[in-house]
Amino acid sequence: MADGLNNHEQAALDALGALLAKDAGLGRDVAALPWVVDGITEQEGKGLGDLQILGKENIALTRELLGFPWVADDITDDEWRTLANLRRIAQKDAFLAGTLSGFPWIHDNITEPERWVVRYLRDLATVDPAVAKTVFNYPWVADAISEDERWALRNIVGLTLLDVSLGKMAAALTWLADEITEDERWALRYIRDVAELDRSLGKTLIGFPWVVDDISEDERWALRTLDDLATEDPLLANQLVGMPFLTASFEQHDRYALRSLLNLYFNYTDEYQILTTQGWFTDGLDDLEASFVMVFGTADSQLTPRDLRDLIVTRHSESRTIDLPLAGQIQLTFFEPTDDPQNRKIVQQIEDAIREIESFINVPFPMEEVTLLFASPGESAFSENKVLGLNRGTHLVVDPGLARQGDTNRTIVHEIGHYYWSGASKDNPLAGVPLWFQEGGADFLASYVRDRLFDDPLSTSKRTLEQRNIRNCAVRGINDLQRLIDKLAESGYS
């Protein structure tokens, strides 16, 4: 003090005087803290001010805080901000502040994420103590705070600050009661983003039954795409959230149908306008129609949405349920330009192949739905290259004219096999195998099914094997060994 007092030292001295006047014992305890004795930094001066205000209103809580190691040793910027927010919570609701001071993670030291968590809890307590009480009771708030939990809390606060009713809806989500997953954290973020654009739309999203019960990976990405669509085409986004395919339930194809719409919006404007103005679309998509929209989500040199434009206007659609011993019920859906009874034979081959492959591998079939798109030669560029089928992950594309030619249906079975080997589902224990095994495994399954279902053992079919392989290599542009080496160098061996 001999060299004079700066502003924060004077403020600290005033705070100590007020504490001593309020409770002499408490004031002496604060004055004895090491960081008070050895000189006052700006953060420490502010911290003393917060202790003085808190001590004036809640002596018991102030004494409790003095026992925390991070309060006793020194006051960093994160610690001062935490102290200030604790004080503000106590001023708003002493019970909430007492609850917070009992959380284990706030006792030892304060990390940057924990500092922000206290800030978010302060915001909740300030705006709506009822929502704050609900959040304070989540088990994951009381224990160590993970990164996902920190950001989930931030998004709950963001929703509450936008609209208290949104905050109440968020706090009531059943899956918030246990630990927070990455999918759940991001789901809250996307709902918040939508609500910032359109509060009514945000309330619709957060009220969907499939959002209320829990959040899967597919549901998370569906919300992300709805967020993008709400930004790019708000009118369409508001139409979509009232359609049966989203309101009645959530299926895996819903995620990809939304992604397809976004793909068309950015890359195929004409097809986007044609599709979104069709009567079957404006009346509200059901699940079968959503499965059809899904097929517009991919494009390459062999097939683009422009090749399928006629199907937007007119097509034949069917869907059937398959009961599998291990996977349970899955949907087998197919689309064709017109009703062609011959295509049902192909659909039956696919159903039989799925059953046979699941039985052989003894692992549940990894897809909830198999969607088949029949593309006639006049509609598909890939027919010129004699490619019978393409596995797009979300659906299979098959040239029906070529698929009926005897042994060629092994290509369809090969593509079905890819659902096991190519990682179609993160829950699939066979996903992620090397590329050579993906292709070899699918080929083996095709031969196995041909042997089991079509009386076509490899000893017989090997007569056409060389011709088939030459054709497949030609389609891929691999006409000699050097090209194969170059191709593998580009795409990798795994």
TORSEFI-386182 format. One line per 8 residues: number of its first residue (from 0); their letters; for each residue y, z, x of C-alpha. Coordinates in Angstrom, 3 decimals. Example, Ala and Ser with C-alpha at 12.3 -4.5 7.8 and 13.67 -1.06 7.14 Angstrom:
0) AS) -4.500,7.800,12.300; -1.060,7.140,13.670
! end
This chain:
0) MADGLNNH) 0.000,0.000,0.000; 2.240,0.481,3.024; 2.846,-3.241,3.346; 3.828,-3.615,-0.295; 1.899,-4.713,-3.358; 1.266,-8.252,-4.439; 0.957,-9.134,-8.108; -2.788,-8.628,-8.509
8) EQAALDAL) -2.694,-5.361,-6.526; 0.059,-4.077,-8.793; -1.965,-5.128,-11.834; -5.008,-3.319,-10.404; -2.980,-0.165,-9.843; -1.675,-0.279,-13.397; -5.240,-0.738,-14.715; -6.488,2.256,-12.694
16) GALLAKDA) -3.644,4.381,-14.019; -4.502,3.443,-17.603; -8.203,4.223,-17.016; -7.389,7.631,-15.526; -5.179,8.388,-18.486; -7.892,7.370,-20.966; -10.815,9.123,-19.233; -10.231,10.803,-15.884
24) GLGRDVAA) -13.907,10.747,-14.924; -14.254,7.053,-15.715; -11.036,6.307,-13.824; -12.259,8.158,-10.721; -15.615,6.302,-10.848; -13.824,2.960,-10.954; -11.413,3.977,-8.181; -14.393,4.878,-5.974
32) LPWVVDGI) -15.980,1.428,-6.172; -16.169,-0.084,-2.634; -14.286,-3.227,-3.574; -11.448,-1.156,-5.059; -11.128,0.932,-1.907; -11.108,-1.860,0.692; -8.500,-4.144,-0.821; -8.095,-6.083,-4.033
40) TEQEGKGL) -8.691,-9.815,-4.370; -7.292,-11.796,-7.272; -10.685,-11.829,-9.068; -11.120,-8.105,-8.475; -7.678,-7.414,-9.880; -8.567,-9.359,-13.015; -11.906,-7.538,-13.176; -10.142,-4.178,-13.082
48) GDLQILGK) -7.941,-5.336,-15.925; -10.993,-6.185,-18.020; -12.625,-2.820,-17.222; -9.424,-1.066,-18.265; -9.257,-2.894,-21.615; -12.969,-2.326,-22.221; -12.700,1.348,-21.234; -9.921,1.821,-23.730
56) ENIALTRE) -12.195,0.673,-26.575; -15.768,1.334,-25.428; -16.214,3.988,-22.733; -20.021,4.029,-22.998; -20.346,0.292,-22.350; -17.855,0.485,-19.477; -19.891,3.233,-17.787; -23.047,1.158,-18.273
64) LLGFPWVA) -21.431,-1.834,-16.577; -20.400,0.276,-13.579; -24.101,0.791,-12.916; -24.770,-2.934,-12.596; -25.118,-3.925,-8.900; -22.866,-6.953,-9.276; -20.073,-4.802,-10.708; -20.510,-2.105,-8.075
72) DDITDDEW) -20.493,-4.219,-4.896; -17.668,-6.728,-5.350; -16.361,-9.155,-7.953; -16.837,-12.890,-7.460; -15.317,-15.546,-9.677; -18.537,-15.913,-11.713; -18.749,-12.129,-12.069; -15.133,-11.739,-13.150
80) RTLANLRR) -15.536,-14.410,-15.801; -18.717,-12.730,-17.021; -16.937,-9.385,-17.190; -14.046,-10.943,-19.105; -16.373,-12.555,-21.626; -18.377,-9.350,-22.076; -15.112,-7.575,-22.811; -14.156,-10.194,-25.401
88) IAQKDAFL) -17.557,-9.960,-27.075; -17.176,-6.169,-27.223; -13.756,-6.534,-28.818; -15.251,-8.805,-31.475; -18.545,-6.979,-32.053; -19.558,-3.874,-30.095; -23.170,-4.188,-31.239; -23.491,-7.700,-29.802
96) AGTLSGFP) -21.968,-6.565,-26.518; -24.432,-3.681,-26.340; -27.303,-6.059,-27.040; -26.149,-8.416,-24.292; -25.780,-5.600,-21.749; -29.433,-4.749,-22.371; -30.729,-8.171,-21.323; -32.566,-7.886,-17.964
104) WIHDNITE) -30.950,-10.958,-16.423; -27.442,-9.552,-16.710; -28.223,-6.404,-14.696; -28.907,-7.541,-11.138; -26.597,-10.427,-10.287; -24.780,-13.227,-12.069; -25.614,-16.851,-11.358; -23.438,-19.747,-12.453
112) PERWVVRY) -25.776,-20.688,-15.361; -25.792,-17.042,-16.507; -22.009,-16.917,-16.368; -21.904,-19.914,-18.702; -24.477,-18.388,-21.033; -22.244,-15.344,-21.484; -19.327,-17.695,-22.146; -21.338,-19.544,-24.814
120) LRDLATVD) -22.357,-16.263,-26.423; -18.707,-15.218,-26.439; -17.743,-18.443,-28.212; -20.424,-17.848,-30.847; -19.366,-14.246,-31.384; -15.762,-15.365,-31.780; -16.406,-18.205,-34.230; -19.281,-16.797,-36.293
128) PAVAKTVF) -20.801,-13.374,-35.528; -23.653,-14.084,-37.962; -24.779,-17.134,-35.969; -24.286,-15.122,-32.785; -26.583,-12.342,-34.047; -29.306,-14.899,-34.797; -29.006,-16.440,-31.343; -28.887,-13.049,-29.598
136) NYPWVADA) -32.282,-12.300,-31.163; -34.025,-15.330,-29.649; -36.569,-14.041,-27.099; -35.565,-16.687,-24.566; -31.954,-15.492,-24.597; -33.076,-12.005,-23.614; -35.288,-13.021,-20.687; -34.488,-15.261,-17.718
144) ISEDERWA) -32.369,-18.263,-18.711; -33.793,-21.663,-17.770; -31.728,-24.821,-17.342; -33.031,-26.242,-20.631; -32.151,-22.994,-22.427; -28.659,-22.937,-20.965; -27.899,-26.416,-22.282; -29.572,-25.761,-25.616
152) LRNIVGLT) -27.227,-22.818,-26.046; -24.269,-24.992,-25.077; -25.175,-27.475,-27.784; -25.607,-24.776,-30.434; -22.113,-23.585,-29.545; -20.791,-27.140,-29.674; -22.201,-27.623,-33.166; -20.771,-24.291,-34.317
160) LLDVSLGK) -17.319,-25.104,-32.961; -17.415,-28.442,-34.768; -18.464,-26.936,-38.080; -19.737,-23.414,-38.762; -22.230,-24.755,-41.291; -23.690,-26.997,-38.566; -24.038,-23.957,-36.340; -25.867,-22.082,-39.075
168) MAAALTWL) -28.237,-25.021,-39.573; -28.886,-25.196,-35.835; -29.519,-21.466,-35.536; -32.036,-21.665,-38.392; -34.235,-24.266,-36.665; -37.677,-22.684,-36.411; -38.431,-24.082,-32.948; -35.439,-22.274,-31.461
176) ADEITEDE) -37.241,-18.970,-31.934; -39.541,-19.531,-28.949; -38.874,-21.016,-25.510; -36.874,-24.225,-25.282; -38.497,-27.446,-24.103; -36.708,-30.363,-22.485; -37.237,-32.457,-25.635; -35.670,-29.730,-27.798
184) RWALRYIR) -32.693,-29.308,-25.496; -31.918,-33.027,-25.629; -32.521,-33.231,-29.370; -29.741,-30.688,-29.878; -27.494,-32.686,-27.562; -28.009,-35.932,-29.486; -27.419,-34.222,-32.842; -24.234,-32.726,-31.442
192) DVAELDRS) -23.082,-36.133,-30.156; -23.669,-37.664,-33.585; -21.874,-34.785,-35.304; -18.851,-35.315,-33.057; -18.691,-38.882,-34.373; -19.587,-38.077,-37.977; -20.177,-34.499,-39.146; -21.888,-35.585,-42.333
200) LGKTLIGF) -24.309,-37.747,-40.364; -24.977,-34.868,-37.990; -25.820,-32.593,-40.919; -28.215,-35.193,-42.277; -30.050,-35.410,-38.946; -30.362,-31.676,-38.441; -31.677,-31.307,-41.987; -34.579,-33.758,-41.644
208) PWVVDDIS) -37.916,-31.922,-42.143; -39.267,-33.427,-38.918; -36.274,-32.050,-37.037; -36.549,-28.616,-38.630; -40.218,-27.974,-37.832; -40.403,-28.946,-34.146; -39.367,-31.723,-31.764; -41.857,-34.101,-30.177
216) EDERWALR) -41.089,-36.563,-27.401; -41.014,-39.431,-29.918; -38.621,-37.513,-32.179; -36.330,-36.711,-29.274; -36.014,-40.398,-28.357; -35.538,-41.384,-31.986; -32.561,-39.020,-32.131; -31.237,-40.507,-28.890
224) TLDDLATE) -31.364,-44.008,-30.368; -29.723,-42.855,-33.593; -26.978,-41.398,-31.399; -26.528,-44.811,-29.738; -26.570,-46.632,-33.078; -24.025,-44.206,-34.533; -21.738,-45.123,-31.639; -22.270,-48.891,-31.851
232) DPLLANQL) -22.780,-49.477,-35.586; -21.863,-46.384,-37.638; -22.425,-48.176,-40.952; -26.004,-49.059,-40.045; -26.698,-45.551,-38.728; -25.615,-44.082,-42.056; -27.844,-46.572,-43.873; -30.849,-45.732,-41.714
240) VGMPFLTA) -30.770,-41.970,-42.248; -31.153,-42.526,-45.979; -34.197,-44.787,-45.649; -37.723,-43.591,-46.558; -39.208,-44.236,-43.114; -37.025,-41.425,-41.734; -36.537,-39.154,-44.725; -40.135,-38.907,-45.944
248) SFEQHDRY) -41.818,-38.204,-42.603; -41.730,-39.197,-38.961; -44.263,-41.558,-37.412; -44.539,-42.866,-33.874; -43.393,-46.339,-34.922; -40.105,-44.918,-36.239; -38.949,-44.260,-32.691; -39.682,-47.828,-31.655
256) ALRSLLNL) -38.235,-49.371,-34.811; -34.916,-47.718,-34.006; -35.149,-48.894,-30.411; -35.796,-52.443,-31.630; -32.647,-52.375,-33.727; -30.661,-51.296,-30.688; -32.277,-54.061,-28.632; -31.324,-56.647,-31.251
264) YFNYTDEY) -27.783,-55.273,-31.524; -27.116,-55.709,-27.806; -29.225,-58.759,-26.961; -29.971,-60.807,-30.092; -26.916,-60.719,-32.320; -28.036,-63.494,-34.670; -31.443,-61.937,-35.267; -29.765,-58.553,-35.739
272) QILTTQGW) -27.545,-59.939,-38.478; -30.416,-61.775,-40.173; -32.715,-58.750,-40.129; -30.201,-56.123,-41.254; -29.050,-58.240,-44.211; -32.511,-58.956,-45.647; -33.140,-57.445,-49.062; -36.261,-55.639,-47.863
280) FTDGLDDL) -34.108,-53.997,-45.174; -31.051,-53.069,-47.243; -33.306,-51.617,-49.954; -34.488,-49.078,-47.376; -37.278,-49.402,-44.831; -40.633,-47.854,-45.620; -43.208,-47.133,-42.911; -44.832,-50.560,-43.094
288) EASFVMVF) -41.480,-52.312,-42.736; -40.498,-49.986,-39.895; -43.709,-51.001,-38.102; -42.616,-54.612,-38.440; -39.129,-53.923,-37.082; -40.821,-52.259,-34.118; -42.152,-55.601,-32.810; -38.599,-56.744,-31.975
296) GTADSQLT) -38.175,-54.157,-29.234; -39.524,-56.210,-26.338; -38.813,-59.618,-24.868; -39.972,-61.643,-21.886; -40.508,-65.258,-20.867; -43.562,-65.494,-23.136; -42.120,-64.156,-26.377; -38.671,-63.095,-27.581
304) PRDLRDLI) -37.275,-61.989,-30.952; -35.941,-65.517,-31.431; -39.531,-66.791,-31.551; -40.171,-64.464,-34.496; -37.094,-65.291,-36.555; -39.054,-66.917,-39.394; -41.133,-63.759,-39.823; -37.975,-61.807,-40.609
312) VTRHSESR) -37.573,-63.795,-43.802; -41.178,-64.142,-44.928; -44.500,-62.707,-43.765; -47.673,-61.042,-44.958; -48.214,-57.374,-44.061; -51.163,-55.020,-44.395; -52.105,-51.572,-43.168; -55.348,-49.641,-43.280
320) TIDLPLAG) -56.438,-46.165,-42.224; -59.275,-45.785,-39.722; -61.192,-42.511,-39.440; -62.285,-41.955,-35.845; -64.682,-39.184,-34.804; -62.424,-37.858,-32.037; -58.877,-39.029,-32.750; -59.055,-38.551,-36.512
328) QIQLTFFE) -57.030,-40.897,-38.675; -55.065,-43.753,-37.134; -53.296,-46.677,-38.785; -54.259,-50.290,-38.137; -51.376,-52.509,-39.233; -50.988,-56.264,-38.955; -48.355,-58.897,-39.668; -48.852,-62.650,-40.072
336) PTDDPQNR) -46.713,-65.584,-41.241; -48.795,-66.045,-44.406; -51.848,-64.405,-45.903; -54.728,-65.836,-43.865; -58.201,-64.456,-44.731; -59.492,-65.610,-41.337; -57.218,-63.128,-39.602; -59.048,-60.260,-41.294
344) KIVQQIED) -62.049,-61.064,-39.126; -59.895,-60.441,-36.074; -58.603,-57.189,-37.569; -62.172,-56.070,-38.199; -63.096,-56.949,-34.611; -60.270,-54.731,-33.415; -61.361,-51.839,-35.629; -64.952,-52.160,-34.406
352) AIREIESF) -63.782,-52.340,-30.793; -61.659,-49.195,-31.161; -64.623,-47.265,-32.550; -66.975,-48.512,-29.845; -64.562,-47.791,-26.992; -63.767,-44.265,-28.208; -67.468,-43.516,-28.550; -68.209,-44.829,-25.050
360) INVPFPME) -65.324,-43.135,-23.215; -65.641,-39.928,-25.270; -61.873,-39.389,-25.198; -59.764,-39.514,-28.392; -58.111,-42.876,-28.911; -54.566,-42.277,-27.566; -52.551,-44.124,-30.226; -51.600,-42.977,-33.710
368) EVTLLFAS) -51.144,-46.563,-34.815; -52.316,-49.977,-33.630; -50.030,-52.773,-34.756; -51.107,-56.394,-34.527; -48.712,-59.340,-34.692; -50.292,-62.728,-35.362; -48.062,-65.394,-33.840; -48.939,-68.974,-34.714
376) PGESAFSE) -48.719,-71.727,-32.073; -45.518,-73.124,-33.530; -43.784,-69.761,-33.276; -44.815,-68.549,-29.860; -44.076,-69.855,-26.403; -47.081,-68.022,-25.015; -49.469,-70.269,-26.950; -48.590,-73.131,-24.616
384) NKVLGLNR) -50.033,-71.118,-21.735; -53.230,-70.335,-23.645; -52.608,-66.591,-23.544; -54.629,-65.047,-26.342; -53.097,-61.600,-26.458; -50.333,-59.439,-25.074; -50.318,-55.649,-25.134; -46.697,-54.640,-25.582
392) GTHLVVDP) -47.483,-50.926,-25.625; -46.123,-50.599,-29.143; -48.115,-53.535,-30.521; -50.509,-56.371,-29.745; -49.495,-60.014,-30.013; -52.346,-62.458,-30.648; -52.495,-66.204,-31.176; -54.963,-66.297,-34.085
400) GLARQGDT) -56.061,-69.886,-33.491; -57.236,-69.126,-29.983; -58.608,-65.699,-30.825; -61.245,-67.191,-33.133; -62.869,-69.273,-30.449; -66.052,-67.350,-29.691; -65.887,-65.508,-26.392; -62.105,-65.530,-26.371
408) NRTIVHEI) -61.976,-62.386,-28.495; -62.829,-60.460,-25.325; -59.111,-60.812,-24.565; -58.275,-58.816,-27.675; -60.717,-56.090,-26.655; -59.221,-56.143,-23.150; -55.787,-55.439,-24.634; -57.190,-52.607,-26.768
416) GHYYWSGA) -58.660,-51.127,-23.589; -55.186,-51.014,-22.065; -54.219,-48.290,-24.524; -56.505,-46.004,-22.543; -55.672,-47.136,-19.029; -51.971,-47.948,-19.130; -50.519,-44.585,-20.067; -49.579,-45.305,-23.675
424) SKDNPLAG) -49.344,-41.562,-24.298; -48.273,-38.725,-22.011; -51.094,-36.658,-23.542; -53.700,-39.250,-22.550; -55.816,-37.759,-19.713; -56.710,-41.264,-18.502; -53.102,-42.432,-18.152; -51.537,-43.307,-14.843
432) VPLWFQEG) -54.524,-44.864,-13.066; -53.831,-47.552,-10.418; -53.023,-51.073,-11.550; -56.298,-52.498,-10.258; -58.195,-49.926,-12.324; -56.091,-50.586,-15.428; -57.068,-54.239,-15.365; -60.609,-53.712,-14.151
440) GADFLASY) -61.209,-50.933,-16.649; -59.947,-53.061,-19.521; -62.154,-55.952,-18.395; -65.178,-53.683,-18.193; -64.537,-52.372,-21.711; -64.256,-55.944,-22.988; -67.642,-56.803,-21.484; -69.160,-53.586,-22.809
448) VRDRLFDD) -67.951,-54.236,-26.364; -69.087,-57.869,-26.223; -72.529,-56.668,-25.202; -72.697,-53.948,-27.868; -71.171,-55.737,-30.842; -71.521,-59.466,-30.269; -74.889,-59.793,-28.532; -73.162,-61.222,-25.499
456) PLSTSKRT) -74.478,-59.548,-22.321; -72.710,-60.249,-19.059; -75.750,-62.163,-17.837; -75.023,-64.734,-20.542; -71.227,-64.745,-20.534; -70.951,-65.057,-16.758; -71.412,-68.824,-17.212; -67.836,-69.022,-18.459
464) LEQRNIRN) -66.503,-66.248,-16.240; -65.227,-68.501,-13.468; -63.453,-70.821,-15.905; -61.863,-67.844,-17.659; -60.626,-66.311,-14.441; -59.171,-69.602,-13.213; -57.267,-69.918,-16.490; -55.992,-66.329,-16.299
472) CAVRGIND) -54.807,-66.837,-12.730; -53.005,-70.047,-13.708; -51.193,-68.284,-16.543; -49.924,-65.696,-14.067; -48.866,-68.344,-11.565; -51.524,-67.326,-9.039; -53.026,-70.599,-7.861; -54.191,-69.527,-4.410
480) LQRLIDKL) -54.961,-66.418,-2.379; -51.578,-66.351,-0.647; -49.813,-66.247,-4.009; -51.994,-63.283,-4.981; -50.983,-61.470,-1.788; -47.308,-62.244,-2.469; -47.622,-61.089,-6.082; -49.173,-57.774,-5.086
488) AESGYS) -46.444,-57.282,-2.497; -43.867,-57.657,-5.285; -45.519,-55.494,-7.954; -47.477,-53.059,-5.787; -51.123,-52.147,-5.639; -50.963,-49.025,-7.778
! end
